[in-house]
Amino acid sequence: MMKVVSLALVASLVALPAVAADGAALYKEKTCNACHGPQGNKPLMPDYPKIAGQNAAYLERQMLDIKSGARNNANTAAMKGVMHLVSDDEIKVLAEYIATLAP
């Protein structure tokens, strides 16, 4: 008896390592590591957040809000200067990657 495996399931399983690799590369390329630390848990400044292990949807919303200006407080100024260089698709990949990091 032959088992049928969903093509979508196979594609999603194959994509998981790619997202992690893309996320890790983006994390460095977009200079997230400069302020939040190489693994997102050792920020440069004491009032910068430790982002490792945060919920992906939360991270994505915060980055989108900083990019759009909906979130605008003292600590967003540094990110505002970078977020215009990050596409919404890249933000999603970054959020998914950061969520996998150990806090």
MIDOSE-1310 file (N, C-alpha, C; in nm, 2 decimals, decimal comma, always signed):
residues 103
mmkv	+0,08/-0,12/+0,00/+0,00/+0,00/+0,00/+0,09/+0,12/+0,00; +0,07/+0,21/-0,09/+0,15/+0,34/-0,10/+0,08/+0,45/-0,03; +0,16/+0,52/+0,05/+0,11/+0,64/+0,12/+0,13/+0,76/+0,04; +0,03/+0,85/+0,04/+0,03/+0,97/-0,03/+0,07/+1,08/+0,07
vsla	+0,17/+1,15/+0,03/+0,22/+1,26/+0,12/+0,18/+1,40/+0,05; +0,12/+1,48/+0,13/+0,09/+1,61/+0,07/+0,21/+1,69/+0,02; +0,20/+1,74/-0,10/+0,31/+1,82/-0,15/+0,33/+1,94/-0,07; +0,22/+2,00/-0,02/+0,24/+2,12/+0,07/+0,32/+2,09/+0,19
lvas	+0,29/+1,97/+0,25/+0,36/+1,93/+0,37/+0,51/+1,91/+0,34; +0,54/+1,84/+0,24/+0,68/+1,82/+0,20/+0,75/+1,96/+0,18; +0,68/+2,05/+0,10/+0,74/+2,18/+0,07/+0,76/+2,26/+0,20; +0,67/+2,25/+0,30/+0,69/+2,32/+0,42/+0,80/+2,27/+0,51
lval	+0,82/+2,13/+0,50/+0,93/+2,07/+0,58/+1,06/+2,11/+0,52; +1,07/+2,11/+0,39/+1,19/+2,15/+0,32/+1,23/+2,29/+0,34; +1,12/+2,38/+0,35/+1,15/+2,52/+0,37/+1,20/+2,56/+0,51; +1,17/+2,48/+0,61/+1,21/+2,51/+0,75/+1,36/+2,54/+0,76
pava	+1,45/+2,46/+0,71/+1,59/+2,49/+0,72/+1,63/+2,62/+0,64; +1,56/+2,64/+0,53/+1,59/+2,76/+0,45/+1,55/+2,88/+0,52; +1,44/+2,88/+0,59/+1,39/+3,00/+0,66/+1,49/+3,03/+0,77; +1,54/+2,92/+0,85/+1,63/+2,94/+0,95/+1,76/+3,00/+0,90
adga	+1,81/+2,95/+0,79/+1,94/+3,00/+0,73/+1,92/+3,14/+0,68; +1,80/+3,16/+0,61/+1,78/+3,30/+0,56/+1,76/+3,40/+0,68; +1,70/+3,35/+0,78/+1,68/+3,44/+0,90/+1,81/+3,47/+0,97; +1,90/+3,37/+0,98/+2,03/+3,40/+1,04/+2,11/+3,49/+0,95
alyk	+2,11/+3,47/+0,82/+2,18/+3,56/+0,73/+2,12/+3,70/+0,74; +1,99/+3,72/+0,74/+1,93/+3,85/+0,74/+1,96/+3,92/+0,88; +1,96/+3,84/+0,98/+1,99/+3,90/+1,12/+2,12/+3,97/+1,12; +2,22/+3,91/+1,05/+2,35/+3,97/+1,04/+2,35/+4,08/+0,93
ektc	+2,29/+4,06/+0,82/+2,29/+4,15/+0,71/+2,22/+4,28/+0,74; +2,11/+4,27/+0,82/+2,04/+4,39/+0,85/+2,08/+4,45/+0,98; +2,19/+4,40/+1,04/+2,26/+4,45/+1,16/+2,19/+4,44/+1,29; +2,09/+4,34/+1,29/+2,02/+4,32/+1,42/+2,12/+4,29/+1,53
nach	+2,22/+4,21/+1,49/+2,32/+4,16/+1,59/+2,40/+4,28/+1,66; +2,41/+4,39/+1,59/+2,48/+4,50/+1,64/+2,42/+4,55/+1,77; +2,29/+4,56/+1,78/+2,22/+4,61/+1,90/+2,17/+4,51/+1,99; +2,12/+4,39/+1,93/+2,06/+4,29/+2,02/+2,15/+4,18/+2,05
gpqg	+2,27/+4,18/+2,00/+2,36/+4,07/+2,03/+2,36/+3,96/+1,92; +2,46/+3,88/+1,91/+2,47/+3,78/+1,81/+2,35/+3,67/+1,81; +2,30/+3,65/+1,93/+2,19/+3,55/+1,95/+2,07/+3,62/+2,00; +2,06/+3,75/+2,00/+1,94/+3,82/+2,04/+1,92/+3,83/+2,19
nkpl	+2,01/+3,78/+2,27/+1,99/+3,78/+2,41/+2,10/+3,86/+2,49; +2,18/+3,94/+2,42/+2,28/+4,02/+2,49/+2,28/+4,16/+2,42; +2,19/+4,24/+2,45/+2,18/+4,37/+2,38/+2,30/+4,46/+2,42; +2,33/+4,55/+2,32/+2,44/+4,65/+2,34/+2,41/+4,74/+2,45
mpdy	+2,29/+4,79/+2,47/+2,25/+4,88/+2,57/+2,16/+4,82/+2,67; +2,16/+4,85/+2,80/+2,08/+4,78/+2,90/+1,93/+4,80/+2,87; +1,89/+4,91/+2,81/+1,74/+4,93/+2,78/+1,70/+4,88/+2,65; +1,79/+4,82/+2,57/+1,75/+4,75/+2,44/+1,69/+4,62/+2,48
pkia	+1,59/+4,57/+2,41/+1,53/+4,44/+2,45/+1,61/+4,32/+2,41; +1,59/+4,22/+2,50/+1,64/+4,08/+2,46/+1,53/+4,02/+2,38; +1,56/+4,00/+2,25/+1,45/+3,96/+2,16/+1,45/+3,81/+2,14; +1,55/+3,74/+2,17/+1,56/+3,59/+2,15/+1,44/+3,52/+2,21
gqna	+1,38/+3,43/+2,14/+1,27/+3,35/+2,19/+1,14/+3,41/+2,20; +1,13/+3,54/+2,16/+1,00/+3,61/+2,17/+0,90/+3,55/+2,06; +0,78/+3,56/+2,08/+0,68/+3,51/+1,99/+0,69/+3,58/+1,85; +0,69/+3,50/+1,75/+0,72/+3,55/+1,61/+0,62/+3,65/+1,57
ayle	+0,49/+3,63/+1,60/+0,39/+3,73/+1,56/+0,41/+3,86/+1,63; +0,45/+3,86/+1,76/+0,48/+3,98/+1,84/+0,60/+4,05/+1,77; +0,70/+3,98/+1,75/+0,82/+4,04/+1,69/+0,79/+4,11/+1,55; +0,72/+4,04/+1,47/+0,68/+4,09/+1,34/+0,60/+4,22/+1,35
rqml	+0,50/+4,22/+1,44/+0,42/+4,34/+1,46/+0,50/+4,45/+1,51; +0,59/+4,43/+1,60/+0,67/+4,54/+1,66/+0,76/+4,60/+1,55; +0,82/+4,51/+1,47/+0,91/+4,56/+1,36/+0,82/+4,64/+1,25; +0,71/+4,59/+1,22/+0,62/+4,66/+1,12/+0,58/+4,79/+1,18
diks	+0,54/+4,79/+1,31/+0,50/+4,92/+1,37/+0,61/+5,02/+1,38; +0,73/+4,98/+1,40/+0,85/+5,07/+1,41/+0,87/+5,12/+1,26; +0,86/+5,03/+1,17/+0,89/+5,07/+1,03/+0,79/+5,18/+0,98; +0,66/+5,16/+1,02/+0,55/+5,25/+0,97/+0,54/+5,37/+1,06
garn	+0,60/+5,37/+1,17/+0,59/+5,49/+1,26/+0,48/+5,48/+1,37; +0,40/+5,37/+1,36/+0,30/+5,35/+1,45/+0,35/+5,33/+1,60; +0,47/+5,27/+1,61/+0,54/+5,26/+1,73/+0,66/+5,36/+1,73; +0,65/+5,46/+1,82/+0,75/+5,56/+1,81/+0,78/+5,61/+1,96
nant	+0,89/+5,55/+2,02/+0,93/+5,59/+2,15/+1,08/+5,61/+2,14; +1,14/+5,64/+2,25/+1,29/+5,67/+2,26/+1,37/+5,56/+2,20; +1,34/+5,43/+2,23/+1,42/+5,32/+2,18/+1,39/+5,28/+2,03; +1,29/+5,34/+1,97/+1,27/+5,30/+1,83/+1,35/+5,38/+1,74
aamk	+1,41/+5,49/+1,78/+1,48/+5,58/+1,69/+1,60/+5,51/+1,62; +1,67/+5,42/+1,69/+1,78/+5,35/+1,63/+1,73/+5,25/+1,53; +1,62/+5,18/+1,56/+1,57/+5,09/+1,46/+1,50/+5,16/+1,34; +1,44/+5,27/+1,36/+1,38/+5,35/+1,25/+1,48/+5,37/+1,14
gvmh	+1,60/+5,40/+1,18/+1,70/+5,42/+1,08/+1,74/+5,30/+0,99; +1,70/+5,19/+1,04/+1,74/+5,06/+0,97/+1,62/+5,00/+0,90; +1,50/+5,01/+0,96/+1,38/+4,94/+0,92/+1,34/+4,97/+0,78; +1,37/+5,09/+0,73/+1,33/+5,12/+0,59/+1,41/+5,03/+0,49
lvsd	+1,52/+4,97/+0,53/+1,60/+4,88/+0,45/+1,55/+4,74/+0,45; +1,45/+4,71/+0,54/+1,40/+4,57/+0,55/+1,26/+4,56/+0,50; +1,24/+4,47/+0,40/+1,11/+4,45/+0,34/+1,02/+4,38/+0,44; +0,89/+4,39/+0,41/+0,79/+4,32/+0,50/+0,81/+4,17/+0,50
deik	+0,85/+4,11/+0,39/+0,88/+3,97/+0,38/+1,00/+3,93/+0,46; +1,10/+4,02/+0,46/+1,22/+4,00/+0,54/+1,19/+4,01/+0,69; +1,10/+4,10/+0,72/+1,06/+4,11/+0,86/+1,00/+3,98/+0,91; +0,91/+3,92/+0,83/+0,85/+3,80/+0,87/+0,96/+3,69/+0,89
vlae	+1,05/+3,68/+0,80/+1,16/+3,58/+0,81/+1,24/+3,60/+0,94; +1,28/+3,73/+0,96/+1,35/+3,77/+1,08/+1,28/+3,73/+1,21; +1,15/+3,76/+1,21/+1,07/+3,73/+1,33/+1,06/+3,58/+1,36; +1,04/+3,50/+1,25/+1,04/+3,36/+1,27/+1,18/+3,30/+1,31
yiat	+1,28/+3,36/+1,26/+1,42/+3,32/+1,30/+1,44/+3,35/+1,45; +1,42/+3,48/+1,49/+1,45/+3,53/+1,62/+1,37/+3,44/+1,73; +1,25/+3,40/+1,69/+1,16/+3,33/+1,78/+1,23/+3,19/+1,81; +1,31/+3,14/+1,72/+1,38/+3,01/+1,75/+1,50/+3,02/+1,83
lap	+1,55/+3,14/+1,86/+1,67/+3,16/+1,94/+1,64/+3,14/+2,09; +1,74/+3,08/+2,16/+1,73/+3,06/+2,30/+1,73/+3,19/+2,37; +1,64/+3,21/+2,46/+1,64/+3,34/+2,54/+1,76/+3,35/+2,63
